[in-house]
Amino acid sequence: MKPSTAKTSCSSYITPEGQKRLREELSYLWKVKRPQVTQAVAEAAAMGDRSENAEYIYGKKQLRQIDSRVRFLRKRLSELIIVDRTPDDTSKIFFGAWVDLEDIEGNTYCYRIVGPDEFDPDKGFISIDSPMAKALMRKTEGDEVVVNRPNGTSSFIITAIRYNS
């Protein structure tokens, strides 16, 4: 189970794909995982003394975690704004854009600006609330972007902007 990635002060934007993943996680937790864990807890409880029953104690802990995540997902999904259209000016960087960058050493990077609930560094998905995304917003191809990072300032040139993968 993933820990919640959203904070109360984060943006409420999400891509349709991100919303679908959150809905699928909610459905899995509520319709599959929770009934399985509930059944395991019931079976463990039937074995007798619950105070020293590791399966029962662990199962109850799992149920609390599942219930917490379900509450979070239901609340978060009701707050989200799904951005499902391409902006009028596709020459500028907005939410949902794929952006290709090059640093001063010639290294290239590809990022997609997504909501905080769907960021994934392994896929190149960066949160709209991140310093990199904030620096990129409304920029165009050929612009230089300076980003304050934990390890110092980095400079990039925007080499491409697109709104499809």
PAVEXKOL-605038 format. One line per field, with one value per residue: chain; residue in one letter; x, y, z of N, C-alpha, C, O in turn. Coordinates in nm, 4 decimals. Layout:
N
chaine <- c(A_...)
residu <- c(A_...)
nxx <- c(X_...)
nyy <- c(Y_...)
nzz <- c(Z_...)
caxx <- c(X_...)
cayy <- c(Y_...)
cazz <- c(Z_...)
cxx <- c(X_...)
cyy <- c(Y_...)
czz <- c(Z_...)
oxx <- c(X_...)
oyy <- c(Y_...)
ozz <- c(Z_...)
% end
This chain:
165
chaine <- c(A_A_A_A_A_A_A_A_A_A_A_A_A_A_A_A_A_A_A_A_A_A_A_A_A_A_A_A_A_A_A_A_A_A_A_A_A_A_A_A_A_A_A_A_A_A_A_A_A_A_A_A_A_A_A_A_A_A_A_A_A_A_A_A_A_A_A_A_A_A_A_A_A_A_A_A_A_A_A_A_A_A_A_A_A_A_A_A_A_A_A_A_A_A_A_A_A_A_A_A_A_A_A_A_A_A_A_A_A_A_A_A_A_A_A_A_A_A_A_A_A_A_A_A_A_A_A_A_A_A_A_A_A_A_A_A_A_A_A_A_A_A_A_A_A_A_A_A_A_A_A_A_A_A_A_A_A_A_A_A_A_A_A_A_A)
residu <- c(M_K_P_S_T_A_K_T_S_C_S_S_Y_I_T_P_E_G_Q_K_R_L_R_E_E_L_S_Y_L_W_K_V_K_R_P_Q_V_T_Q_A_V_A_E_A_A_A_M_G_D_R_S_E_N_A_E_Y_I_Y_G_K_K_Q_L_R_Q_I_D_S_R_V_R_F_L_R_K_R_L_S_E_L_I_I_V_D_R_T_P_D_D_T_S_K_I_F_F_G_A_W_V_D_L_E_D_I_E_G_N_T_Y_C_Y_R_I_V_G_P_D_E_F_D_P_D_K_G_F_I_S_I_D_S_P_M_A_K_A_L_M_R_K_T_E_G_D_E_V_V_V_N_R_P_N_G_T_S_S_F_I_I_T_A_I_R_Y_N_S)
nxx <- c(0.0837_0.0575_0.1998_0.0262_0.0718_0.0040_-0.0197_-0.1867_-0.1586_-0.1112_-0.1436_-0.4565_-0.4799_-0.5029_-0.4187_-0.6261_-0.5408_-0.4059_-0.6157_-0.7669_-0.5941_-0.5923_-0.8645_-0.8794_-0.7057_-0.8485_-1.0817_-0.9716_-0.8639_-1.1000_-1.2817_-1.1409_-0.8904_-0.9558_-1.1824_-1.0432_-0.8518_-1.0220_-1.1513_-0.9311_-0.8701_-1.1028_-1.0806_-0.8463_-0.9303_-1.1071_-0.9471_-0.9012_-0.7415_-0.6858_-0.4989_-0.2376_-0.2185_-0.0643_-0.1383_-0.3964_-0.3502_-0.1769_-0.3456_-0.5533_-0.4091_-0.3431_-0.6023_-0.6644_-0.4764_-0.5587_-0.8220_-0.7600_-0.6214_-0.8280_-1.0143_-0.8594_-0.8245_-1.0923_-1.1671_-0.9707_-1.0128_-1.2602_-1.1896_-1.0259_-0.9280_-0.9784_-0.7653_-0.8231_-0.7877_-0.6075_-0.4029_-0.4859_-0.2675_-0.0192_0.2479_0.3570_0.4507_0.2383_0.0238_0.0397_0.2078_0.4713_0.8104_1.1193_1.4522_1.7819_2.0914_2.3833_2.5985_2.5226_2.3559_2.0435_1.6979_1.3680_1.0559_0.7289_0.4717_0.2726_0.0015_0.0380_-0.0384_0.0335_0.2997_0.6066_0.9224_1.0662_0.9284_0.9572_0.7717_0.6880_0.5856_0.3504_0.3868_0.6538_0.9893_1.1163_0.9012_0.7575_0.9422_0.9402_0.6836_0.4777_0.6856_0.8676_0.9814_1.3323_1.3789_1.5743_1.6023_1.6352_1.6858_1.6351_1.7764_1.8072_2.0816_2.2021_2.2028_2.0678_2.0903_1.8935_1.8052_1.5125_1.4184_1.2096_0.8504_0.5575_0.2250_0.1359_0.2142)
nyy <- c(-0.1164_0.2200_0.5093_0.8110_1.0710_1.3259_1.6536_1.8825_2.1401_2.1194_2.1245_2.0746_1.9469_1.6909_1.4360_1.2618_0.9936_0.9680_1.0090_0.7840_0.5798_0.6310_0.5869_0.3145_0.2092_0.2717_0.1191_-0.1413_-0.1602_-0.1358_-0.3272_-0.5659_-0.6055_-0.5180_-0.6886_-0.9372_-0.9084_-0.8612_-1.1090_-1.2693_-1.1621_-1.2276_-1.5058_-1.5368_-1.4295_-1.6202_-1.8140_-1.7825_-1.6463_-1.3151_-1.1269_-1.2152_-1.2998_-1.2955_-1.2866_-1.1827_-0.9294_-0.8100_-0.8160_-0.6431_-0.4063_-0.3781_-0.3415_-0.0898_0.0677_0.0318_0.1366_0.4010_0.4846_0.4497_0.6411_0.8724_0.8588_0.8749_1.1310_1.2898_1.2323_1.3545_1.6187_1.6742_1.8235_1.7428_1.7594_1.7478_1.8385_1.9748_2.2641_2.5887_2.7267_2.5543_2.5930_2.6745_2.5823_2.4031_2.2478_1.8958_1.8811_1.7342_1.7715_1.8336_1.8673_2.0160_2.0151_2.2169_2.0480_1.8905_1.6784_1.5143_1.5428_1.4264_1.5289_1.5058_1.7187_1.6790_1.6128_1.6350_1.3936_1.1990_1.2020_1.0598_0.9812_0.7802_0.7476_0.9923_1.1759_1.4774_1.6736_1.9379_2.1146_2.1149_2.2578_2.2487_2.2187_2.4524_2.6423_2.5860_2.6444_2.8121_2.8706_2.8622_2.6708_2.6685_2.8527_2.9451_2.7933_2.8384_2.6530_2.6219_2.3871_2.1261_2.0634_2.2867_2.5446_2.4858_2.4953_2.4880_2.4237_2.4474_2.2067_2.0808_2.0688_1.8976_1.7607_1.5028_1.1623)
nzz <- c(0.0000_-0.0911_0.0634_0.1481_-0.0816_-0.1078_0.0248_0.2442_0.1424_-0.1257_-0.4871_-0.6577_-0.8974_-1.1485_-1.3842_-1.6254_-1.6334_-1.3913_-1.2101_-1.2706_-1.1826_-0.9034_-0.8453_-0.9119_-0.7201_-0.4859_-0.5293_-0.5359_-0.2727_-0.1190_-0.2210_-0.2568_-0.1042_0.1640_0.2358_0.2297_0.4352_0.6501_0.6659_0.7349_0.9860_1.1240_1.1229_1.2721_1.5133_1.5937_1.6944_1.9597_2.2449_2.2010_2.2772_2.2568_2.0025_1.7141_1.4407_1.4548_1.5758_1.3873_1.1621_1.2455_1.2570_0.9858_0.8835_0.9944_0.8580_0.5915_0.6068_0.6704_0.4393_0.2512_0.3423_0.2995_0.0149_-0.0779_0.0119_-0.1122_-0.3879_-0.4218_-0.4149_-0.6293_-0.9426_-1.2641_-1.5318_-1.8472_-2.1030_-2.3795_-2.3612_-2.5032_-2.6121_-2.7192_-2.7394_-2.5104_-2.1741_-1.9722_-1.7246_-1.7492_-1.9655_-2.1580_-2.1278_-2.2745_-2.1766_-2.1647_-2.0011_-1.9039_-1.9430_-2.1481_-2.0911_-2.1214_-2.0358_-1.9665_-1.8727_-1.7304_-1.6390_-1.3701_-1.1345_-0.7720_-0.6613_-0.8343_-0.9011_-1.0115_-1.0033_-1.1402_-1.3791_-1.4862_-1.4123_-1.2733_-0.9954_-1.0150_-0.8161_-0.7616_-0.7473_-1.0009_-1.1876_-1.1316_-1.2195_-1.4898_-1.5862_-1.8206_-1.9896_-2.3051_-2.5927_-2.6267_-2.4287_-2.1417_-1.8279_-1.4854_-1.2019_-0.8596_-0.6634_-0.4124_-0.4042_-0.5089_-0.7665_-1.0890_-1.4442_-1.7381_-2.0807_-2.2663_-2.4859_-2.6185_-2.6280_-2.5613_-2.5759_-2.5793_-2.5112)
caxx <- c(0.0000_0.1377_0.1667_-0.0320_0.1761_-0.0470_-0.0251_-0.3042_-0.1335_-0.0696_-0.2389_-0.5654_-0.4886_-0.4645_-0.4477_-0.7264_-0.4742_-0.3796_-0.7431_-0.8040_-0.5115_-0.6405_-0.9935_-0.8523_-0.6502_-0.9606_-1.1667_-0.8985_-0.8577_-1.2324_-1.3545_-1.0584_-0.7956_-1.0222_-1.2527_-0.9460_-0.7935_-1.1312_-1.1684_-0.8145_-0.8856_-1.2098_-1.0266_-0.7493_-1.0065_-1.1725_-0.8473_-0.8960_-0.6799_-0.6472_-0.3926_-0.1067_-0.2407_0.0065_-0.2160_-0.5074_-0.2955_-0.1291_-0.4637_-0.6212_-0.3237_-0.3643_-0.7352_-0.6548_-0.4030_-0.6470_-0.9294_-0.7013_-0.5955_-0.9580_-1.0671_-0.7791_-0.8548_-1.2283_-1.1641_-0.8849_-1.0795_-1.3690_-1.1300_-0.9392_-0.9717_-0.9207_-0.7250_-0.8337_-0.7811_-0.4818_-0.4181_-0.5005_-0.1336_0.0661_0.3895_0.3980_0.4422_0.1309_-0.0017_0.0240_0.3065_0.5979_0.9134_1.2563_1.5488_1.9237_2.1706_2.5033_2.6906_2.4667_2.2664_1.9039_1.5964_1.2304_0.9647_0.5877_0.4195_0.1500_-0.0425_0.1189_-0.0819_0.0777_0.4407_0.6823_1.0526_1.1087_0.8615_0.9805_0.6561_0.7203_0.4694_0.3334_0.4298_0.7993_1.0647_1.1402_0.7776_0.7275_1.0338_0.9067_0.5502_0.4593_0.8050_0.8558_1.0992_1.4477_1.3994_1.6627_1.5349_1.7251_1.6092_1.7003_1.7631_1.8734_2.2274_2.2469_2.1260_2.0937_2.0394_1.8483_1.7428_1.3947_1.4395_1.0833_0.7285_0.4488_0.1133_0.1016_0.3314)
cayy <- c(0.0000_0.3411_0.6146_0.9248_1.1598_1.4616_1.7310_1.9678_2.2633_2.0908_2.1511_1.9778_1.9037_1.5531_1.3920_1.1545_0.8676_0.9699_0.9880_0.6433_0.4974_0.6481_0.5168_0.1708_0.1757_0.2766_0.0031_-0.2608_-0.1631_-0.1510_-0.4458_-0.6869_-0.6162_-0.5080_-0.8138_-1.0430_-0.8852_-0.8800_-1.2539_-1.3198_-1.1174_-1.3090_-1.6406_-1.5261_-1.4055_-1.7460_-1.9027_-1.7670_-1.5307_-1.2136_-1.0406_-1.2670_-1.3572_-1.2077_-1.2704_-1.0932_-0.7949_-0.7591_-0.7941_-0.5198_-0.2951_-0.3672_-0.2819_0.0537_0.1310_0.0309_0.2324_0.5346_0.5138_0.4621_0.7732_0.9716_0.8551_0.9268_1.2760_1.3493_1.2221_1.4526_1.7531_1.6863_1.8852_1.6642_1.8404_1.6506_1.9009_2.0377_2.4097_2.6572_2.7602_2.4381_2.6295_2.7051_2.4705_2.4053_2.1190_1.7834_1.8856_1.6607_1.8726_1.7847_1.9675_1.9835_2.0961_2.2738_1.9399_1.8161_1.5726_1.5423_1.4976_1.4365_1.5321_1.5395_1.7923_1.6127_1.6494_1.5800_1.2577_1.1040_1.2168_0.9348_1.0124_0.6737_0.7691_1.1294_1.2567_1.5697_1.7437_2.0783_2.1929_2.1040_2.3740_2.2341_2.2481_2.5950_2.7176_2.5585_2.6914_2.9212_2.8895_2.8087_2.6022_2.7563_2.9325_2.8924_2.7839_2.8199_2.5858_2.6063_2.2490_2.1057_2.0609_2.4090_2.5952_2.4188_2.5671_2.3995_2.4809_2.3686_2.1633_2.0386_2.0674_1.8252_1.7275_1.3614_1.0843)
cazz <- c(0.0000_-0.1009_0.1579_0.0791_-0.1307_-0.1122_0.1480_0.2386_0.0701_-0.2619_-0.5944_-0.6711_-1.0362_-1.1773_-1.5201_-1.6259_-1.6017_-1.2479_-1.1409_-1.2914_-1.0928_-0.7660_-0.8348_-0.9116_-0.5888_-0.3911_-0.5550_-0.4914_-0.1260_-0.0597_-0.2673_-0.2574_0.0074_0.2950_0.2689_0.2577_0.5675_0.7461_0.6803_0.8090_1.1250_1.1831_1.1457_1.3818_1.6361_1.6317_1.7563_2.1052_2.3100_2.1037_2.3282_2.2145_1.8710_1.6204_1.3182_1.4864_1.5995_1.2587_1.0781_1.2904_1.2143_0.8421_0.8613_1.0242_0.7477_0.4742_0.6302_0.6635_0.2981_0.1854_0.3785_0.2281_-0.1281_-0.1017_0.0312_-0.2149_-0.5183_-0.4289_-0.4247_-0.7463_-1.0673_-1.3720_-1.6465_-1.9554_-2.2342_-2.4164_-2.3548_-2.6316_-2.6615_-2.6927_-2.7470_-2.3730_-2.0795_-1.8740_-1.6619_-1.8405_-2.0732_-2.1589_-2.1550_-2.2909_-2.1317_-2.1751_-1.9081_-1.9642_-1.9786_-2.2609_-2.0453_-2.1554_-1.9405_-2.0129_-1.7583_-1.7504_-1.5241_-1.3251_-1.0007_-0.6634_-0.6285_-0.9365_-0.9370_-1.0115_-1.0640_-1.2315_-1.5072_-1.5293_-1.3730_-1.1645_-0.9416_-1.0507_-0.7002_-0.7465_-0.7972_-1.1447_-1.2607_-1.1145_-1.3065_-1.6294_-1.6244_-1.9166_-2.0721_-2.4405_-2.6450_-2.6426_-2.3069_-2.0384_-1.6989_-1.3722_-1.0970_-0.7293_-0.6176_-0.2829_-0.4178_-0.5761_-0.8801_-1.2167_-1.5610_-1.8445_-2.2005_-2.3077_-2.6247_-2.6801_-2.5466_-2.6285_-2.4872_-2.5899_-2.4740)
cxx <- c(0.0891_0.1012_0.1056_0.0790_0.1306_-0.0451_-0.1419_-0.2819_-0.0953_-0.1818_-0.3426_-0.5818_-0.4418_-0.4967_-0.5569_-0.6654_-0.4465_-0.5060_-0.7863_-0.7248_-0.5583_-0.7737_-0.9742_-0.7945_-0.7606_-1.0491_-1.0998_-0.8969_-0.9933_-1.2976_-1.2740_-0.9776_-0.8651_-1.1019_-1.1573_-0.8902_-0.8997_-1.1543_-1.0535_-0.8235_-0.9926_-1.1599_-0.9280_-0.8218_-1.0720_-1.0764_-0.8336_-0.8329_-0.6246_-0.5266_-0.2539_-0.1152_-0.1824_-0.0735_-0.3311_-0.4574_-0.2491_-0.2460_-0.5381_-0.5415_-0.3411_-0.4984_-0.7336_-0.5837_-0.4892_-0.7564_-0.8792_-0.6780_-0.7260_-1.0198_-0.9929_-0.8177_-0.9934_-1.2308_-1.0865_-0.9515_-1.1929_-1.3165_-1.0586_-1.0068_-0.9009_-0.8919_-0.7181_-0.8338_-0.6443_-0.5010_-0.4280_-0.3649_-0.0376_0.2151_0.4447_0.3762_0.3321_0.1181_-0.0218_0.1274_0.4211_0.7021_1.0497_1.3510_1.6906_1.9989_2.3001_2.6075_2.6405_2.3793_2.1226_1.8106_1.4597_1.1393_0.8225_0.5397_0.2819_0.1122_0.0419_0.0810_-0.0271_0.2247_0.5133_0.8156_1.1000_1.0472_0.8884_0.8632_0.6967_0.5957_0.4689_0.3792_0.5815_0.8691_1.0887_1.0162_0.7411_0.8155_0.9961_0.7759_0.5563_0.5829_0.7817_0.9867_1.2112_1.4757_1.4999_1.5883_1.6403_1.6411_1.6936_1.6703_1.8338_2.0264_2.2828_2.1576_2.1671_2.0274_2.0063_1.7965_1.6267_1.4121_1.3118_0.9711_0.6238_0.3425_0.0581_0.2281_0.4034)
cyy <- c(0.1238_0.4378_0.7307_1.0215_1.3045_1.5259_1.8274_2.0942_2.2394_2.1213_2.0403_1.9288_1.7599_1.5247_1.2853_1.0184_0.8572_0.9456_0.8419_0.5533_0.5095_0.5764_0.3648_0.1269_0.1723_0.1531_-0.1257_-0.2709_-0.1970_-0.2841_-0.5752_-0.7007_-0.6155_-0.6343_-0.9302_-1.0301_-0.9050_-1.0288_-1.3136_-1.2818_-1.2017_-1.4496_-1.6395_-1.5067_-1.5342_-1.8427_-1.8821_-1.6375_-1.4310_-1.1316_-1.0861_-1.3316_-1.2620_-1.1841_-1.1723_-0.9491_-0.7327_-0.7283_-0.6673_-0.3966_-0.2708_-0.3014_-0.1316_0.1274_0.1386_0.1350_0.3759_0.5745_0.5312_0.5990_0.8833_0.9762_0.9106_1.0782_1.3429_1.3456_1.3232_1.5949_1.7787_1.7504_1.8101_1.7560_1.7445_1.7141_1.9661_2.1889_2.4703_2.6882_2.6465_2.4691_2.6640_2.5837_2.4974_2.2651_2.0118_1.7772_1.7890_1.7619_1.8045_1.8990_1.9195_2.0740_2.1413_2.1688_1.8583_1.6988_1.6112_1.4780_1.5142_1.4270_1.5571_1.6071_1.7365_1.6629_1.5827_1.4372_1.1538_1.1181_1.0840_0.9615_0.9062_0.6880_0.9090_1.2211_1.3448_1.6449_1.8885_2.1697_2.1907_2.2294_2.3677_2.2721_2.3960_2.6806_2.7016_2.6222_2.8168_2.9533_2.8266_2.7419_2.7037_2.8421_2.8633_2.8985_2.7594_2.7659_2.5773_2.4666_2.2351_2.1088_2.1822_2.4469_2.5210_2.4972_2.4675_2.4820_2.3890_2.3355_2.1186_2.0415_1.9912_1.7888_1.5873_1.2841_1.0378)
czz <- c(0.0000_0.0103_0.0820_0.0421_-0.1281_0.0257_0.1343_0.1571_-0.0757_-0.3609_-0.6036_-0.8142_-1.0507_-1.3234_-1.5151_-1.5893_-1.4513_-1.1674_-1.1520_-1.1970_-0.9477_-0.7459_-0.8310_-0.7774_-0.4842_-0.4068_-0.5069_-0.3390_-0.0662_-0.0949_-0.2602_-0.1285_0.1434_0.3288_0.2994_0.3992_0.6751_0.7716_0.7619_0.9567_1.1946_1.2141_1.2631_1.5150_1.6860_1.7013_1.9061_2.1495_2.2082_2.1482_2.2838_2.0767_1.7658_1.4923_1.3398_1.5007_1.4676_1.1651_1.1154_1.2478_1.0640_0.8105_0.8881_0.9109_0.6223_0.4899_0.6211_0.5176_0.2216_0.2157_0.3026_0.0803_-0.1587_-0.0903_-0.0810_-0.3521_-0.5321_-0.4474_-0.5569_-0.8664_-1.1796_-1.4906_-1.7648_-2.0937_-2.2550_-2.4099_-2.4950_-2.6941_-2.6257_-2.7080_-2.6089_-2.2839_-1.9778_-1.8146_-1.7690_-1.9509_-2.0495_-2.2019_-2.1651_-2.2578_-2.1580_-2.0785_-1.9759_-2.0017_-2.0973_-2.2211_-2.0785_-2.0538_-2.0042_-1.8912_-1.8059_-1.6234_-1.4898_-1.1858_-0.8938_-0.6253_-0.7255_-0.9747_-0.9208_-1.0805_-1.1635_-1.3707_-1.5632_-1.4971_-1.2550_-1.1236_-0.9858_-0.9369_-0.6805_-0.7986_-0.9485_-1.2249_-1.2498_-1.2047_-1.4540_-1.6760_-1.7118_-2.0013_-2.2090_-2.4814_-2.6698_-2.5208_-2.2151_-1.9056_-1.5915_-1.2568_-0.9704_-0.6786_-0.4841_-0.2911_-0.4937_-0.6918_-1.0067_-1.3283_-1.6715_-1.9617_-2.2374_-2.4554_-2.6956_-2.5768_-2.6259_-2.5249_-2.5109_-2.5615_-2.5973)
oxx <- c(0.1833_-0.0156_0.1314_0.1680_0.2117_-0.0661_-0.1905_-0.3787_-0.0509_-0.2975_-0.3185_-0.6867_-0.3549_-0.5901_-0.5779_-0.7296_-0.4620_-0.5050_-0.8359_-0.7807_-0.5635_-0.7951_-1.0432_-0.8293_-0.7659_-1.0866_-1.1645_-0.9251_-1.0020_-1.3612_-1.3324_-0.9949_-0.8379_-1.0907_-1.1870_-0.8823_-0.8700_-1.1746_-1.0760_-0.7880_-0.9756_-1.1924_-0.9272_-0.7799_-1.0897_-1.1196_-0.7616_-0.8662_-0.5279_-0.4586_-0.1623_-0.0278_-0.2436_-0.0756_-0.3597_-0.5162_-0.2785_-0.2454_-0.5813_-0.5988_-0.3524_-0.5074_-0.7941_-0.6252_-0.4917_-0.7817_-0.9492_-0.7113_-0.7349_-1.0714_-1.0543_-0.8411_-1.0103_-1.2904_-1.1322_-0.9476_-1.2191_-1.3909_-1.0337_-1.1267_-0.7782_-0.9818_-0.6213_-0.8752_-0.5766_-0.6066_-0.3838_-0.3489_0.0179_0.2989_0.5655_0.2955_0.3321_0.1934_-0.0919_0.1343_0.4624_0.6839_1.0900_1.3335_1.7164_1.9743_2.3243_2.6957_2.7090_2.3323_2.0844_1.8406_1.4380_1.1445_0.7998_0.5642_0.1878_0.1825_0.1103_0.1607_-0.0398_0.2705_0.4854_0.8218_1.1672_1.1070_0.8470_0.8558_0.7351_0.5105_0.5733_0.4071_0.6325_0.8150_1.0823_1.0255_0.6987_0.7693_1.0174_0.7604_0.6280_0.5842_0.6886_1.0888_1.1882_1.5843_1.5094_1.5203_1.7244_1.5396_1.8079_1.5550_1.9119_2.0931_2.3977_2.0510_2.2854_1.9219_2.0821_1.7502_1.6416_1.4195_1.3059_0.9923_0.6038_0.3674_-0.0530_0.3381_0.5057)
oyy <- c(0.1338_0.4478_0.7468_1.0505_1.3956_1.4605_1.8509_2.1511_2.3325_2.1409_1.9269_1.8746_1.7127_1.5819_1.2242_0.9375_0.7506_0.8716_0.7832_0.4609_0.4094_0.5126_0.2947_0.0205_0.0803_0.0903_-0.2095_-0.3767_-0.2775_-0.3469_-0.6836_-0.7967_-0.7005_-0.6838_-1.0130_-1.1281_-0.9602_-1.0699_-1.3986_-1.3618_-1.2422_-1.5062_-1.7321_-1.5607_-1.5534_-1.9417_-1.9567_-1.5307_-1.4602_-1.0724_-1.0044_-1.4097_-1.1605_-1.0722_-1.0891_-0.8572_-0.6164_-0.6261_-0.5922_-0.2953_-0.1563_-0.2163_-0.0545_0.2365_0.2415_0.2131_0.4630_0.6860_0.6185_0.6652_0.9753_1.0840_0.9852_1.1461_1.4418_1.4445_1.3723_1.6827_1.8939_1.7338_1.8132_1.8217_1.6702_1.6512_2.0062_2.2380_2.4102_2.6774_2.6431_2.3805_2.6807_2.4955_2.5987_2.1747_2.0343_1.6778_1.7653_1.8309_1.7287_2.0118_1.8000_2.1946_2.1081_2.1961_1.7665_1.6256_1.7275_1.3741_1.6042_1.3297_1.6213_1.5584_1.7451_1.7452_1.4841_1.3670_1.0337_1.0541_1.0065_0.9642_0.9392_0.6453_0.9404_1.3324_1.2943_1.6763_1.9533_2.2876_2.2584_2.2997_2.4701_2.3497_2.4574_2.7803_2.7928_2.6507_2.9126_3.0515_2.7482_2.7548_2.8106_2.8990_2.7406_2.9966_2.6705_2.8243_2.5319_2.4312_2.3222_2.1514_2.1804_2.3889_2.4961_2.5578_2.3736_2.5948_2.2668_2.4249_2.1183_2.0202_2.0175_1.7867_1.5559_1.3342_0.9700)
ozz <- c(0.0786_0.0479_-0.0373_0.1220_-0.1447_0.1280_0.0236_0.1066_-0.1427_-0.3236_-0.5622_-0.8491_-0.9775_-1.3796_-1.4103_-1.5224_-1.3918_-1.0690_-1.0558_-1.1379_-0.8762_-0.6429_-0.7569_-0.7263_-0.4027_-0.3078_-0.4442_-0.2828_0.0265_-0.0103_-0.2577_-0.0534_0.2282_0.4409_0.3855_0.4733_0.7810_0.8859_0.8481_1.0432_1.3096_1.3186_1.3442_1.6174_1.8063_1.7604_1.9725_2.0983_2.1379_2.0644_2.2742_2.0391_1.7326_1.4409_1.2538_1.4437_1.4397_1.0965_1.0280_1.2077_1.0202_0.7219_0.8136_0.8718_0.5548_0.3981_0.5694_0.4775_0.1353_0.1257_0.2485_0.0256_-0.2551_-0.1739_-0.1383_-0.4253_-0.6419_-0.4909_-0.5922_-0.8888_-1.1894_-1.5430_-1.7810_-2.1910_-2.1603_-2.4498_-2.5929_-2.8157_-2.5159_-2.6913_-2.5925_-2.3133_-1.9078_-1.8508_-1.8676_-2.0232_-1.9360_-2.3022_-2.0769_-2.3038_-2.1717_-2.0736_-2.0920_-2.0831_-2.1424_-2.3083_-2.0652_-1.9948_-2.0854_-1.8159_-1.9085_-1.5130_-1.5687_-1.1271_-0.9214_-0.5631_-0.7016_-1.0694_-0.8293_-1.2035_-1.2612_-1.4695_-1.6748_-1.5491_-1.1495_-1.2068_-0.9932_-0.9586_-0.5913_-0.8840_-1.0165_-1.3201_-1.3477_-1.2601_-1.5339_-1.7948_-1.6828_-2.0756_-2.2274_-2.4139_-2.7264_-2.5092_-2.2113_-1.8753_-1.6050_-1.2189_-0.9731_-0.6540_-0.4459_-0.1968_-0.5379_-0.7123_-1.0296_-1.3095_-1.6957_-1.9447_-2.2393_-2.5396_-2.8186_-2.4574_-2.7445_-2.4044_-2.4681_-2.5849_-2.5873)
% end
